């Protein structure tokens, strides 16, 4: 629909493979708090889906991901190392323990 914002993360299932596409091409798919939360929420639901065996994470546009969206994390960085780790590093570490295989 016109004027509707596309989802920040899109899921496309192809058999036993779930393809997650980060959809922030204007920001080179930089990882914001919102995008990390969407990825973690999607992975939580995929873990409960017995039909999915593999997750492929890709990026829309010309880049997979530019990395952390520093502007979005600045307030956490300013609050100190513990705050920065809690809001950026921890979600990344949680992906390591996902019950399905993840390919980026």
PASEBA-1860 file (N, C-alpha, C; in nm, 3 decimals):
! residues 104
1> XXXXXXXX> 0.083/-0.119/0.000/0.000/0.000/0.000/0.087/0.125/0.000 ~ 0.037/0.229/-0.060/0.111/0.354/-0.068/0.126/0.415/0.071 ~ 0.249/0.458/0.102/0.275/0.522/0.230/0.301/0.425/0.344 ~ 0.283/0.295/0.319/0.304/0.195/0.423/0.454/0.164/0.432 ~ 0.506/0.161/0.553/0.647/0.132/0.574/0.669/-0.019/0.564 ~ 0.765/-0.061/0.481/0.791/-0.205/0.472/0.852/-0.256/0.602 ~ 0.834/-0.384/0.631/0.890/-0.439/0.755/1.042/-0.430/0.756 ~ 1.099/-0.410/0.872/1.244/-0.397/0.887/1.314/-0.532/0.865
9> XXXXXXXX> 1.238/-0.640/0.882/1.290/-0.775/0.862/1.182/-0.856/0.791 ~ 1.220/-0.920/0.682/1.124/-0.998/0.604/1.161/-1.146/0.612 ~ 1.060/-1.231/0.617/1.082/-1.376/0.621/1.019/-1.441/0.500 ~ 1.096/-1.528/0.436/1.049/-1.604/0.321/1.089/-1.749/0.342 ~ 0.992/-1.837/0.363/1.021/-1.979/0.384/1.025/-2.051/0.250 ~ 1.128/-2.133/0.233/1.144/-2.215/0.113/1.177/-2.356/0.159 ~ 1.072/-2.434/0.177/1.090/-2.569/0.229/1.139/-2.563/0.372 ~ 1.253/-2.625/0.398/1.308/-2.629/0.534/1.399/-2.510/0.564
17> XXXXXXXX> 1.406/-2.415/0.471/1.493/-2.298/0.486/1.410/-2.172/0.507 ~ 1.443/-2.097/0.612/1.380/-1.966/0.635/1.483/-1.860/0.596 ~ 1.445/-1.774/0.503/1.534/-1.666/0.461/1.487/-1.537/0.527 ~ 1.574/-1.478/0.608/1.545/-1.352/0.674/1.623/-1.243/0.601 ~ 1.552/-1.141/0.555/1.616/-1.031/0.484/1.606/-0.904/0.567 ~ 1.723/-0.853/0.608/1.726/-0.725/0.679/1.690/-0.618/0.577 ~ 1.596/-0.532/0.611/1.540/-0.439/0.513/1.560/-0.294/0.554 ~ 1.688/-0.254/0.561/1.724/-0.114/0.585/1.828/-0.073/0.480
25> XXXXXXXX> 1.795/-0.088/0.351/1.897/-0.064/0.249/1.954/0.078/0.250 ~ 1.877/0.177/0.286/1.927/0.315/0.290/2.036/0.331/0.396 ~ 2.033/0.247/0.499/2.133/0.249/0.607/2.230/0.131/0.594 ~ 2.232/0.070/0.475/2.317/-0.047/0.449/2.292/-0.158/0.551 ~ 2.165/-0.170/0.593/2.121/-0.273/0.687/2.199/-0.270/0.819 ~ 2.238/-0.151/0.860/2.308/-0.137/0.989/2.217/-0.188/1.101 ~ 2.277/-0.256/1.197/2.201/-0.319/1.305/2.160/-0.217/1.410 ~ 2.033/-0.183/1.409/1.975/-0.092/1.508/1.912/-0.175/1.619
33> XXXXXXXX> 1.873/-0.109/1.727/1.800/-0.179/1.834/1.676/-0.247/1.778 ~ 1.603/-0.176/1.693/1.480/-0.229/1.634/1.507/-0.352/1.548 ~ 1.611/-0.346/1.465/1.642/-0.459/1.378/1.689/-0.579/1.459 ~ 1.775/-0.556/1.558/1.820/-0.667/1.643/1.702/-0.733/1.715 ~ 1.610/-0.652/1.765/1.492/-0.707/1.833/1.407/-0.789/1.736 ~ 1.393/-0.741/1.614/1.315/-0.814/1.513/1.381/-0.947/1.479 ~ 1.514/-0.947/1.466/1.586/-1.071/1.437/1.569/-1.170/1.551 ~ 1.587/-1.125/1.675/1.574/-1.215/1.789/1.433/-1.270/1.801
41> XXXXXXXX> 1.333/-1.186/1.780/1.193/-1.232/1.787/1.166/-1.336/1.678 ~ 1.218/-1.311/1.558/1.197/-1.405/1.449/1.267/-1.538/1.477 ~ 1.390/-1.532/1.527/1.461/-1.655/1.559/1.392/-1.733/1.670 ~ 1.335/-1.663/1.767/1.259/-1.731/1.873/1.143/-1.809/1.813 ~ 1.072/-1.749/1.718/0.957/-1.819/1.658/1.004/-1.932/1.566 ~ 1.116/-1.912/1.497/1.168/-2.017/1.408/1.212/-2.139/1.487 ~ 1.269/-2.118/1.604/1.312/-2.232/1.686/1.195/-2.324/1.721 ~ 1.076/-2.269/1.727/0.957/-2.349/1.760/0.892/-2.411/1.636
49> XXXXXXXX> 0.943/-2.379/1.519/0.888/-2.428/1.392/0.968/-2.550/1.348 ~ 0.912/-2.668/1.370/0.983/-2.793/1.340/1.013/-2.809/1.191 ~ 0.945/-2.736/1.105/0.966/-2.748/0.960/1.093/-2.678/0.914 ~ 1.145/-2.585/0.994/1.263/-2.508/0.953/1.388/-2.572/1.012 ~ 1.485/-2.598/0.924/1.611/-2.660/0.966/1.729/-2.564/0.956 ~ 1.715/-2.464/0.865/1.824/-2.371/0.839/1.768/-2.231/0.825 ~ 1.841/-2.133/0.876/1.805/-1.992/0.858/1.918/-1.925/0.780 ~ 1.881/-1.853/0.675/1.976/-1.773/0.600/1.942/-1.627/0.626
57> XXXXXXXX> 2.041/-1.551/0.669/2.020/-1.408/0.693/2.092/-1.332/0.582 ~ 2.017/-1.244/0.517/2.072/-1.165/0.407/2.029/-1.020/0.423 ~ 2.078/-0.935/0.336/2.043/-0.793/0.344/1.986/-0.742/0.212 ~ 1.888/-0.654/0.220/1.831/-0.590/0.102/1.928/-0.484/0.050 ~ 1.927/-0.462/-0.079/2.011/-0.357/-0.135/2.153/-0.404/-0.162 ~ 2.246/-0.310/-0.157/2.382/-0.339/-0.200/2.475/-0.392/-0.092 ~ 2.427/-0.404/0.032/2.515/-0.451/0.140/2.443/-0.553/0.227 ~ 2.521/-0.649/0.276/2.466/-0.742/0.375/2.433/-0.662/0.501
65> XXXXXXXX> 2.534/-0.601/0.562/2.515/-0.516/0.679/2.641/-0.435/0.702 ~ 2.622/-0.308/0.734/2.734/-0.221/0.765/2.785/-0.243/0.907 ~ 2.716/-0.327/0.985/2.754/-0.350/1.124/2.660/-0.274/1.216 ~ 2.710/-0.236/1.330/2.626/-0.166/1.429/2.587/-0.028/1.381 ~ 2.464/0.008/1.407/2.416/0.144/1.380/2.460/0.230/1.498 ~ 2.578/0.286/1.487/2.639/0.359/1.599/2.549/0.472/1.647 ~ 2.485/0.542/1.554/2.395/0.651/1.595/2.284/0.598/1.684 ~ 2.231/0.482/1.650/2.122/0.424/1.728/2.167/0.372/1.863
73> XXXXXXXX> 2.293/0.333/1.875/2.345/0.278/2.000/2.417/0.381/2.086 ~ 2.427/0.503/2.036/2.507/0.604/2.105/2.464/0.623/2.250 ~ 2.333/0.624/2.275/2.289/0.646/2.414/2.334/0.531/2.503 ~ 2.340/0.408/2.448/2.388/0.294/2.527/2.539/0.304/2.550 ~ 2.611/0.348/2.447/2.755/0.366/2.461/2.786/0.474/2.564 ~ 2.709/0.582/2.561/2.729/0.690/2.657/2.701/0.646/2.800 ~ 2.611/0.549/2.816/2.575/0.502/2.950/2.682/0.410/3.009 ~ 2.776/0.363/2.926/2.884/0.280/2.977/2.889/0.143/2.913
81> XXXXXXXX> 2.998/0.073/2.937/3.020/-0.057/2.873/2.911/-0.161/2.903 ~ 2.864/-0.168/3.027/2.763/-0.268/3.062/2.635/-0.247/2.982 ~ 2.593/-0.123/2.970/2.473/-0.089/2.893/2.492/-0.123/2.745 ~ 2.609/-0.092/2.691/2.638/-0.121/2.551/2.634/-0.271/2.525 ~ 2.695/-0.348/2.614/2.695/-0.494/2.597/2.554/-0.549/2.605 ~ 2.475/-0.502/2.699/2.339/-0.553/2.717/2.252/-0.528/2.596 ~ 2.274/-0.417/2.526/2.185/-0.382/2.415/2.239/-0.416/2.278 ~ 2.366/-0.452/2.267/2.417/-0.487/2.136/2.485/-0.623/2.135
89> XXXXXXXX> 2.575/-0.648/2.224/2.649/-0.773/2.222/2.564/-0.894/2.261 ~ 2.481/-0.878/2.363/2.403/-0.991/2.412/2.314/-1.053/2.304 ~ 2.239/-0.974/2.226/2.158/-1.038/2.121/2.242/-1.118/2.022 ~ 2.359/-1.070/1.989/2.447/-1.144/1.899/2.490/-1.277/1.959 ~ 2.520/-1.276/2.087/2.559/-1.400/2.154/2.442/-1.497/2.163 ~ 2.321/-1.446/2.179/2.203/-1.533/2.186/2.185/-1.611/2.055 ~ 2.223/-1.551/1.943/2.210/-1.619/1.814/2.297/-1.744/1.809 ~ 2.407/-1.744/1.883/2.496/-1.860/1.884/2.428/-1.983/1.940
97> XXXXXXXX> 2.326/-1.966/2.022/2.261/-2.078/2.087/2.127/-2.114/2.025 ~ 2.101/-2.061/1.908/1.979/-2.093/1.836/1.980/-2.241/1.799 ~ 1.866/-2.307/1.805/1.857/-2.450/1.779/1.860/-2.486/1.631 ~ 1.855/-2.390/1.542/1.866/-2.417/1.399/1.997/-2.358/1.349 ~ 2.045/-2.408/1.237/2.167/-2.357/1.177/2.141/-2.221/1.115 ~ 2.233/-2.126/1.137/2.220/-1.991/1.082/2.337/-1.965/0.989 ~ 2.305/-1.920/0.867/2.408/-1.883/0.770/2.386/-1.737/0.733 ~ 2.494/-1.660/0.734/2.487/-1.519/0.697/2.567/-1.496/0.570
END
